[in-house]
Amino acid sequence: MKIFFPCRRGYLTALAVCCSLLAGCATPGDRQAQQLDRDVNRLSQKMLRLTDQLTAIKQQKKLNQQPVAGAWLIPTAATPKLMPTRAGELRLWLTDVTTVADGSQLTLHLQRSDNRALPRLRGKVQWGKRDNDGLPQTDASATQAFQLTAPAGAGSAATLLLHLPTTPPALPDYVRIYDVVAQ
């Protein structure tokens, strides 16, 4: 029984030579191929982070369209939110979100959007988990008061280190800032 190959032997030889050459390009000793592989991996990781951030920004926007007062921040969005208050319009954002022994810790940044001096403030922070639709779960949230005792100069942002206790320790899916008033 004879097996039929639609291409000539010369084509198969050329294909075998090309495969050998390409395999030689990817040898561990080839620095250019290794560098290219590292660059592709780095770009892939960056694309994943940007995709996660874009999803979080969309979810943050959705939360802020709710009729519930305050500014909703999603830690992974890494995007400021403007919030009208009796102390003027504030720009709020989160950084340094980490898990600690009994919950999470994050830095809340507050700045007047008109770059005027920021007065002493007090307000409330709510944090918790979201459901599959991205909405806050009221049974999986907690609230605490905060106070900004040192005012910030014109154009400066004030920072507050917030400790958000949870059991078990976990990062919050959202943080809501509300009832902010000047003291």
C-alpha positions as a Markdown table, in Angstrom:
| # | Residue | x | y | z |
|---|---|---|---|---|
| 1 | Met | 0.0 | 0.0 | 0.0 |
| 2 | Lys | 1.4 | 3.3 | -1.1 |
| 3 | Ile | 0.7 | 6.5 | 0.9 |
| 4 | Phe | 0.1 | 9.6 | -1.2 |
| 5 | Phe | 1.6 | 13.0 | -0.1 |
| 6 | Pro | 0.4 | 16.0 | -2.1 |
| 7 | Cys | 3.8 | 17.8 | -2.0 |
| 8 | Arg | 7.1 | 16.9 | -3.3 |
| 9 | Arg | 10.0 | 15.6 | -1.3 |
| 10 | Gly | 11.9 | 19.0 | -1.9 |
| 11 | Tyr | 9.1 | 20.9 | -0.1 |
| 12 | Leu | 9.3 | 18.6 | 2.8 |
| 13 | Thr | 13.0 | 19.0 | 3.0 |
| 14 | Ala | 12.7 | 22.8 | 2.9 |
| 15 | Leu | 10.0 | 22.7 | 5.6 |
| 16 | Ala | 12.3 | 20.5 | 7.8 |
| 17 | Val | 15.2 | 22.9 | 7.3 |
| 18 | Cys | 13.0 | 25.9 | 8.2 |
| 19 | Cys | 11.7 | 24.2 | 11.4 |
| 20 | Ser | 15.3 | 23.4 | 12.4 |
| 21 | Leu | 16.3 | 27.0 | 11.9 |
| 22 | Leu | 13.3 | 28.3 | 13.9 |
| 23 | Ala | 14.0 | 25.8 | 16.6 |
| 24 | Gly | 17.6 | 27.1 | 16.7 |
| 25 | Cys | 16.3 | 30.6 | 17.3 |
| 26 | Ala | 14.6 | 29.6 | 20.5 |
| 27 | Thr | 17.5 | 27.8 | 22.1 |
| 28 | Pro | 18.1 | 28.8 | 25.7 |
| 29 | Gly | 21.5 | 30.3 | 24.8 |
| 30 | Asp | 20.0 | 32.9 | 22.5 |
| 31 | Arg | 19.8 | 36.1 | 24.5 |
| 32 | Gln | 17.6 | 37.9 | 22.0 |
| 33 | Ala | 14.9 | 35.2 | 22.1 |
| 34 | Gln | 15.0 | 35.2 | 25.9 |
| 35 | Gln | 14.7 | 39.0 | 26.0 |
| 36 | Leu | 11.8 | 38.9 | 23.6 |
| 37 | Asp | 10.1 | 36.2 | 25.7 |
| 38 | Arg | 10.5 | 38.4 | 28.8 |
| 39 | Asp | 9.2 | 41.4 | 27.0 |
| 40 | Val | 6.1 | 39.5 | 25.8 |
| 41 | Asn | 5.5 | 38.2 | 29.3 |
| 42 | Arg | 5.8 | 41.7 | 30.8 |
| 43 | Leu | 3.4 | 43.2 | 28.2 |
| 44 | Ser | 1.0 | 40.3 | 28.8 |
| 45 | Gln | 1.0 | 41.0 | 32.6 |
| 46 | Lys | 0.6 | 44.7 | 32.0 |
| 47 | Met | -2.4 | 44.1 | 29.7 |
| 48 | Leu | -4.0 | 41.9 | 32.4 |
| 49 | Arg | -3.5 | 44.7 | 35.0 |
| 50 | Leu | -5.0 | 47.3 | 32.6 |
| 51 | Thr | -7.9 | 45.1 | 31.8 |
| 52 | Asp | -8.6 | 44.6 | 35.5 |
| 53 | Gln | -8.3 | 48.3 | 36.1 |
| 54 | Leu | -10.7 | 49.2 | 33.2 |
| 55 | Thr | -13.2 | 46.7 | 34.6 |
| 56 | Ala | -12.9 | 48.3 | 38.1 |
| 57 | Ile | -13.3 | 51.8 | 36.6 |
| 58 | Lys | -16.5 | 50.8 | 34.9 |
| 59 | Gln | -17.8 | 49.2 | 38.1 |
| 60 | Gln | -16.8 | 52.4 | 40.1 |
| 61 | Lys | -18.7 | 54.5 | 37.6 |
| 62 | Lys | -21.8 | 52.2 | 37.9 |
| 63 | Leu | -21.7 | 52.5 | 41.7 |
| 64 | Asn | -21.4 | 56.3 | 41.6 |
| 65 | Gln | -24.6 | 56.4 | 39.4 |
| 66 | Gln | -26.7 | 55.1 | 42.3 |
| 67 | Pro | -28.9 | 57.5 | 44.2 |
| 68 | Val | -27.0 | 56.7 | 47.4 |
| 69 | Ala | -25.0 | 59.8 | 48.5 |
| 70 | Gly | -21.3 | 59.8 | 48.7 |
| 71 | Ala | -18.3 | 58.8 | 46.6 |
| 72 | Trp | -17.8 | 55.1 | 45.8 |
| 73 | Leu | -14.2 | 54.0 | 45.2 |
| 74 | Ile | -13.0 | 50.6 | 44.1 |
| 75 | Pro | -9.4 | 50.1 | 45.2 |
| 76 | Thr | -8.3 | 48.4 | 42.0 |
| 77 | Ala | -9.7 | 51.3 | 39.8 |
| 78 | Ala | -6.9 | 53.6 | 41.1 |
| 79 | Thr | -9.0 | 56.5 | 39.8 |
| 80 | Pro | -10.0 | 59.7 | 41.7 |
| 81 | Lys | -13.7 | 60.6 | 42.2 |
| 82 | Leu | -15.0 | 64.1 | 42.7 |
| 83 | Met | -17.5 | 64.5 | 45.5 |
| 84 | Pro | -19.6 | 67.6 | 46.3 |
| 85 | Thr | -19.6 | 68.3 | 50.1 |
| 86 | Arg | -20.6 | 71.1 | 52.4 |
| 87 | Ala | -16.8 | 71.8 | 52.6 |
| 88 | Gly | -16.5 | 72.2 | 48.8 |
| 89 | Glu | -16.0 | 69.7 | 46.0 |
| 90 | Leu | -13.4 | 67.1 | 47.0 |
| 91 | Arg | -11.2 | 64.9 | 44.9 |
| 92 | Leu | -10.9 | 61.5 | 46.6 |
| 93 | Trp | -8.7 | 58.5 | 45.8 |
| 94 | Leu | -7.2 | 55.5 | 47.4 |
| 95 | Thr | -3.6 | 54.1 | 47.5 |
| 96 | Asp | -1.6 | 51.5 | 49.4 |
| 97 | Val | -4.4 | 49.1 | 49.9 |
| 98 | Thr | -3.1 | 46.1 | 51.8 |
| 99 | Thr | -4.3 | 43.2 | 53.9 |
| 100 | Val | -3.3 | 43.3 | 57.6 |
| 101 | Ala | -3.8 | 40.8 | 60.4 |
| 102 | Asp | -7.4 | 41.8 | 61.2 |
| 103 | Gly | -8.7 | 43.4 | 58.0 |
| 104 | Ser | -7.2 | 45.8 | 55.5 |
| 105 | Gln | -5.5 | 49.1 | 55.5 |
| 106 | Leu | -5.5 | 51.9 | 52.9 |
| 107 | Thr | -4.6 | 55.5 | 52.4 |
| 108 | Leu | -7.4 | 57.9 | 51.6 |
| 109 | His | -6.3 | 61.1 | 49.8 |
| 110 | Leu | -8.5 | 64.2 | 50.0 |
| 111 | Gln | -8.0 | 67.4 | 48.0 |
| 112 | Arg | -10.2 | 70.4 | 47.1 |
| 113 | Ser | -10.9 | 70.4 | 43.4 |
| 114 | Asp | -10.5 | 74.2 | 43.3 |
| 115 | Asn | -7.0 | 73.8 | 44.9 |
| 116 | Arg | -8.1 | 76.0 | 47.9 |
| 117 | Ala | -7.0 | 75.0 | 51.4 |
| 118 | Leu | -8.6 | 71.9 | 52.8 |
| 119 | Pro | -10.3 | 72.6 | 56.2 |
| 120 | Arg | -10.5 | 70.1 | 59.1 |
| 121 | Leu | -13.1 | 67.5 | 58.1 |
| 122 | Arg | -15.1 | 64.6 | 59.5 |
| 123 | Gly | -17.1 | 62.0 | 57.7 |
| 124 | Lys | -17.9 | 58.3 | 57.4 |
| 125 | Val | -16.4 | 55.5 | 55.5 |
| 126 | Gln | -18.3 | 52.3 | 54.5 |
| 127 | Trp | -16.6 | 49.3 | 53.0 |
| 128 | Gly | -17.5 | 45.7 | 52.1 |
| 129 | Lys | -18.1 | 43.2 | 49.4 |
| 130 | Arg | -20.1 | 43.4 | 46.2 |
| 131 | Asp | -22.5 | 40.8 | 44.7 |
| 132 | Asn | -22.3 | 39.3 | 41.2 |
| 133 | Asp | -23.9 | 42.3 | 39.7 |
| 134 | Gly | -21.3 | 44.6 | 41.2 |
| 135 | Leu | -23.7 | 46.1 | 43.8 |
| 136 | Pro | -22.8 | 46.5 | 47.5 |
| 137 | Gln | -23.9 | 43.7 | 49.8 |
| 138 | Thr | -25.5 | 45.4 | 52.8 |
| 139 | Asp | -25.0 | 42.4 | 55.0 |
| 140 | Ala | -21.3 | 42.3 | 54.1 |
| 141 | Ser | -20.4 | 45.9 | 54.9 |
| 142 | Ala | -19.1 | 47.9 | 57.8 |
| 143 | Thr | -19.0 | 51.6 | 58.7 |
| 144 | Gln | -16.7 | 53.8 | 60.8 |
| 145 | Ala | -16.2 | 57.6 | 61.3 |
| 146 | Phe | -13.0 | 59.4 | 60.2 |
| 147 | Gln | -11.6 | 62.7 | 61.1 |
| 148 | Leu | -9.1 | 64.9 | 59.3 |
| 149 | Thr | -7.6 | 67.0 | 62.1 |
| 150 | Ala | -4.7 | 68.6 | 60.2 |
| 151 | Pro | -5.9 | 70.9 | 57.4 |
| 152 | Ala | -4.0 | 70.8 | 54.1 |
| 153 | Gly | -2.6 | 73.9 | 52.4 |
| 154 | Ala | -3.8 | 75.3 | 49.1 |
| 155 | Gly | -3.3 | 72.8 | 46.3 |
| 156 | Ser | -2.2 | 70.1 | 48.7 |
| 157 | Ala | -3.9 | 66.8 | 49.4 |
| 158 | Ala | -4.4 | 65.5 | 52.9 |
| 159 | Thr | -3.9 | 61.8 | 53.6 |
| 160 | Leu | -5.7 | 59.5 | 56.1 |
| 161 | Leu | -4.5 | 56.1 | 56.9 |
| 162 | Leu | -7.7 | 54.0 | 57.4 |
| 163 | His | -7.8 | 50.7 | 59.2 |
| 164 | Leu | -10.8 | 48.6 | 58.0 |
| 165 | Pro | -11.3 | 45.6 | 60.3 |
| 166 | Thr | -12.9 | 42.5 | 58.8 |
| 167 | Thr | -13.2 | 38.8 | 59.7 |
| 168 | Pro | -11.6 | 37.1 | 57.9 |
| 169 | Pro | -8.9 | 39.6 | 56.8 |
| 170 | Ala | -9.6 | 40.6 | 53.2 |
| 171 | Leu | -9.3 | 43.6 | 50.9 |
| 172 | Pro | -12.6 | 45.5 | 50.4 |
| 173 | Asp | -14.4 | 45.3 | 47.1 |
| 174 | Tyr | -15.5 | 48.9 | 47.6 |
| 175 | Val | -15.0 | 51.9 | 49.8 |
| 176 | Arg | -17.7 | 54.6 | 50.1 |
| 177 | Ile | -17.0 | 58.0 | 51.6 |
| 178 | Tyr | -20.0 | 60.1 | 52.7 |
| 179 | Asp | -21.4 | 62.6 | 55.2 |
| 180 | Val | -18.2 | 64.8 | 54.9 |
| 181 | Val | -18.5 | 68.1 | 56.7 |
| 182 | Ala | -16.1 | 70.8 | 57.7 |
| 183 | Gln | -15.4 | 71.1 | 61.5 |
